[in-house]
Amino acid sequence: MKKEVGVLLAGGVGLLAVLSLISIKKILTKKDKKYSDSYSDYHRHFDEKNQDDETHGVEFYALK
């Protein structure tokens, strides 16, 4: 194999590896972002709080 062909082949393989790693990272962050959007406030349990009349203010409605 000529030197030029080897350099081009190595560059192509390297480019393919980098692009595949970037695409895998993008796919995984998309799944994590979708999960985070759905369940980011789930652990706070705002609906299970006692809803006293004293706490019905602007701050209370902002949490809903």
Phi and psi in radians as a Rosetta constraint file:
Dihedral C 1 N 2 CA 2 C 2 CIRCULARHARMONIC -1.285 0.35
Dihedral N 2 CA 2 C 2 N 3 CIRCULARHARMONIC 2.779 0.35
Dihedral C 2 N 3 CA 3 C 3 CIRCULARHARMONIC -1.102 0.35
Dihedral N 3 CA 3 C 3 N 4 CIRCULARHARMONIC -0.678 0.35
Dihedral C 3 N 4 CA 4 C 4 CIRCULARHARMONIC -1.153 0.35
Dihedral N 4 CA 4 C 4 N 5 CIRCULARHARMONIC -0.685 0.35
Dihedral C 4 N 5 CA 5 C 5 CIRCULARHARMONIC -1.166 0.35
Dihedral N 5 CA 5 C 5 N 6 CIRCULARHARMONIC -0.698 0.35
Dihedral C 5 N 6 CA 6 C 6 CIRCULARHARMONIC -1.111 0.35
Dihedral N 6 CA 6 C 6 N 7 CIRCULARHARMONIC -0.705 0.35
Dihedral C 6 N 7 CA 7 C 7 CIRCULARHARMONIC -1.155 0.35
Dihedral N 7 CA 7 C 7 N 8 CIRCULARHARMONIC -0.763 0.35
Dihedral C 7 N 8 CA 8 C 8 CIRCULARHARMONIC -1.132 0.35
Dihedral N 8 CA 8 C 8 N 9 CIRCULARHARMONIC -0.703 0.35
Dihedral C 8 N 9 CA 9 C 9 CIRCULARHARMONIC -1.135 0.35
Dihedral N 9 CA 9 C 9 N 10 CIRCULARHARMONIC -0.767 0.35
Dihedral C 9 N 10 CA 10 C 10 CIRCULARHARMONIC -1.127 0.35
Dihedral N 10 CA 10 C 10 N 11 CIRCULARHARMONIC -0.695 0.35
Dihedral C 10 N 11 CA 11 C 11 CIRCULARHARMONIC -1.130 0.35
Dihedral N 11 CA 11 C 11 N 12 CIRCULARHARMONIC -0.711 0.35
Dihedral C 11 N 12 CA 12 C 12 CIRCULARHARMONIC -1.139 0.35
Dihedral N 12 CA 12 C 12 N 13 CIRCULARHARMONIC -0.735 0.35
Dihedral C 12 N 13 CA 13 C 13 CIRCULARHARMONIC -1.150 0.35
Dihedral N 13 CA 13 C 13 N 14 CIRCULARHARMONIC -0.717 0.35
Dihedral C 13 N 14 CA 14 C 14 CIRCULARHARMONIC -1.114 0.35
Dihedral N 14 CA 14 C 14 N 15 CIRCULARHARMONIC -0.746 0.35
Dihedral C 14 N 15 CA 15 C 15 CIRCULARHARMONIC -1.108 0.35
Dihedral N 15 CA 15 C 15 N 16 CIRCULARHARMONIC -0.739 0.35
Dihedral C 15 N 16 CA 16 C 16 CIRCULARHARMONIC -1.094 0.35
Dihedral N 16 CA 16 C 16 N 17 CIRCULARHARMONIC -0.719 0.35
Dihedral C 16 N 17 CA 17 C 17 CIRCULARHARMONIC -1.123 0.35
Dihedral N 17 CA 17 C 17 N 18 CIRCULARHARMONIC -0.769 0.35
Dihedral C 17 N 18 CA 18 C 18 CIRCULARHARMONIC -1.139 0.35
Dihedral N 18 CA 18 C 18 N 19 CIRCULARHARMONIC -0.774 0.35
Dihedral C 18 N 19 CA 19 C 19 CIRCULARHARMONIC -1.131 0.35
Dihedral N 19 CA 19 C 19 N 20 CIRCULARHARMONIC -0.656 0.35
Dihedral C 19 N 20 CA 20 C 20 CIRCULARHARMONIC -1.192 0.35
Dihedral N 20 CA 20 C 20 N 21 CIRCULARHARMONIC -0.674 0.35
Dihedral C 20 N 21 CA 21 C 21 CIRCULARHARMONIC -1.145 0.35
Dihedral N 21 CA 21 C 21 N 22 CIRCULARHARMONIC -0.699 0.35
Dihedral C 21 N 22 CA 22 C 22 CIRCULARHARMONIC -1.134 0.35
Dihedral N 22 CA 22 C 22 N 23 CIRCULARHARMONIC -0.733 0.35
Dihedral C 22 N 23 CA 23 C 23 CIRCULARHARMONIC -1.184 0.35
Dihedral N 23 CA 23 C 23 N 24 CIRCULARHARMONIC -0.670 0.35
Dihedral C 23 N 24 CA 24 C 24 CIRCULARHARMONIC -1.121 0.35
Dihedral N 24 CA 24 C 24 N 25 CIRCULARHARMONIC -0.738 0.35
Dihedral C 24 N 25 CA 25 C 25 CIRCULARHARMONIC -1.093 0.35
Dihedral N 25 CA 25 C 25 N 26 CIRCULARHARMONIC -0.721 0.35
Dihedral C 25 N 26 CA 26 C 26 CIRCULARHARMONIC -1.144 0.35
Dihedral N 26 CA 26 C 26 N 27 CIRCULARHARMONIC -0.699 0.35
Dihedral C 26 N 27 CA 27 C 27 CIRCULARHARMONIC -1.149 0.35
Dihedral N 27 CA 27 C 27 N 28 CIRCULARHARMONIC -0.760 0.35
Dihedral C 27 N 28 CA 28 C 28 CIRCULARHARMONIC -1.181 0.35
Dihedral N 28 CA 28 C 28 N 29 CIRCULARHARMONIC -0.658 0.35
Dihedral C 28 N 29 CA 29 C 29 CIRCULARHARMONIC -1.239 0.35
Dihedral N 29 CA 29 C 29 N 30 CIRCULARHARMONIC -0.505 0.35
Dihedral C 29 N 30 CA 30 C 30 CIRCULARHARMONIC -1.163 0.35
Dihedral N 30 CA 30 C 30 N 31 CIRCULARHARMONIC -0.722 0.35
Dihedral C 30 N 31 CA 31 C 31 CIRCULARHARMONIC -1.148 0.35
Dihedral N 31 CA 31 C 31 N 32 CIRCULARHARMONIC -0.721 0.35
Dihedral C 31 N 32 CA 32 C 32 CIRCULARHARMONIC -1.156 0.35
Dihedral N 32 CA 32 C 32 N 33 CIRCULARHARMONIC -0.678 0.35
Dihedral C 32 N 33 CA 33 C 33 CIRCULARHARMONIC -1.165 0.35
Dihedral N 33 CA 33 C 33 N 34 CIRCULARHARMONIC -0.699 0.35
Dihedral C 33 N 34 CA 34 C 34 CIRCULARHARMONIC -1.119 0.35
Dihedral N 34 CA 34 C 34 N 35 CIRCULARHARMONIC -0.737 0.35
Dihedral C 34 N 35 CA 35 C 35 CIRCULARHARMONIC -1.143 0.35
Dihedral N 35 CA 35 C 35 N 36 CIRCULARHARMONIC -0.738 0.35
Dihedral C 35 N 36 CA 36 C 36 CIRCULARHARMONIC -1.143 0.35
Dihedral N 36 CA 36 C 36 N 37 CIRCULARHARMONIC -0.665 0.35
Dihedral C 36 N 37 CA 37 C 37 CIRCULARHARMONIC -1.138 0.35
Dihedral N 37 CA 37 C 37 N 38 CIRCULARHARMONIC -0.603 0.35
Dihedral C 37 N 38 CA 38 C 38 CIRCULARHARMONIC -1.385 0.35
Dihedral N 38 CA 38 C 38 N 39 CIRCULARHARMONIC -0.645 0.35
Dihedral C 38 N 39 CA 39 C 39 CIRCULARHARMONIC -2.147 0.35
Dihedral N 39 CA 39 C 39 N 40 CIRCULARHARMONIC 0.314 0.35
Dihedral C 39 N 40 CA 40 C 40 CIRCULARHARMONIC -1.197 0.35
Dihedral N 40 CA 40 C 40 N 41 CIRCULARHARMONIC -0.576 0.35
Dihedral C 40 N 41 CA 41 C 41 CIRCULARHARMONIC -1.782 0.35
Dihedral N 41 CA 41 C 41 N 42 CIRCULARHARMONIC 0.121 0.35
Dihedral C 41 N 42 CA 42 C 42 CIRCULARHARMONIC -1.144 0.35
Dihedral N 42 CA 42 C 42 N 43 CIRCULARHARMONIC -0.602 0.35
Dihedral C 42 N 43 CA 43 C 43 CIRCULARHARMONIC -1.309 0.35
Dihedral N 43 CA 43 C 43 N 44 CIRCULARHARMONIC -0.160 0.35
Dihedral C 43 N 44 CA 44 C 44 CIRCULARHARMONIC -1.468 0.35
Dihedral N 44 CA 44 C 44 N 45 CIRCULARHARMONIC -0.421 0.35
Dihedral C 44 N 45 CA 45 C 45 CIRCULARHARMONIC 0.941 0.35
Dihedral N 45 CA 45 C 45 N 46 CIRCULARHARMONIC 0.959 0.35
Dihedral C 45 N 46 CA 46 C 46 CIRCULARHARMONIC -1.146 0.35
Dihedral N 46 CA 46 C 46 N 47 CIRCULARHARMONIC -0.532 0.35
Dihedral C 46 N 47 CA 47 C 47 CIRCULARHARMONIC -1.284 0.35
Dihedral N 47 CA 47 C 47 N 48 CIRCULARHARMONIC -0.358 0.35
Dihedral C 47 N 48 CA 48 C 48 CIRCULARHARMONIC -1.552 0.35
Dihedral N 48 CA 48 C 48 N 49 CIRCULARHARMONIC -0.023 0.35
Dihedral C 48 N 49 CA 49 C 49 CIRCULARHARMONIC -1.242 0.35
Dihedral N 49 CA 49 C 49 N 50 CIRCULARHARMONIC 2.656 0.35
Dihedral C 49 N 50 CA 50 C 50 CIRCULARHARMONIC -1.213 0.35
Dihedral N 50 CA 50 C 50 N 51 CIRCULARHARMONIC 2.259 0.35
Dihedral C 50 N 51 CA 51 C 51 CIRCULARHARMONIC -1.766 0.35
Dihedral N 51 CA 51 C 51 N 52 CIRCULARHARMONIC 1.360 0.35
Dihedral C 51 N 52 CA 52 C 52 CIRCULARHARMONIC -1.296 0.35
Dihedral N 52 CA 52 C 52 N 53 CIRCULARHARMONIC 2.721 0.35
Dihedral C 52 N 53 CA 53 C 53 CIRCULARHARMONIC -1.169 0.35
Dihedral N 53 CA 53 C 53 N 54 CIRCULARHARMONIC -0.427 0.35
Dihedral C 53 N 54 CA 54 C 54 CIRCULARHARMONIC -1.247 0.35
Dihedral N 54 CA 54 C 54 N 55 CIRCULARHARMONIC -0.449 0.35
Dihedral C 54 N 55 CA 55 C 55 CIRCULARHARMONIC -1.636 0.35
Dihedral N 55 CA 55 C 55 N 56 CIRCULARHARMONIC 0.095 0.35
Dihedral C 55 N 56 CA 56 C 56 CIRCULARHARMONIC -1.486 0.35
Dihedral N 56 CA 56 C 56 N 57 CIRCULARHARMONIC 1.392 0.35
Dihedral C 56 N 57 CA 57 C 57 CIRCULARHARMONIC -2.190 0.35
Dihedral N 57 CA 57 C 57 N 58 CIRCULARHARMONIC -2.970 0.35
Dihedral C 57 N 58 CA 58 C 58 CIRCULARHARMONIC -1.094 0.35
Dihedral N 58 CA 58 C 58 N 59 CIRCULARHARMONIC -0.703 0.35
Dihedral C 58 N 59 CA 59 C 59 CIRCULARHARMONIC -1.115 0.35
Dihedral N 59 CA 59 C 59 N 60 CIRCULARHARMONIC -0.662 0.35
Dihedral C 59 N 60 CA 60 C 60 CIRCULARHARMONIC -1.139 0.35
Dihedral N 60 CA 60 C 60 N 61 CIRCULARHARMONIC -0.777 0.35
Dihedral C 60 N 61 CA 61 C 61 CIRCULARHARMONIC -1.233 0.35
Dihedral N 61 CA 61 C 61 N 62 CIRCULARHARMONIC -0.423 0.35
Dihedral C 61 N 62 CA 62 C 62 CIRCULARHARMONIC -1.194 0.35
Dihedral N 62 CA 62 C 62 N 63 CIRCULARHARMONIC -0.515 0.35
Dihedral C 62 N 63 CA 63 C 63 CIRCULARHARMONIC -1.351 0.35
Dihedral N 63 CA 63 C 63 N 64 CIRCULARHARMONIC -0.391 0.35
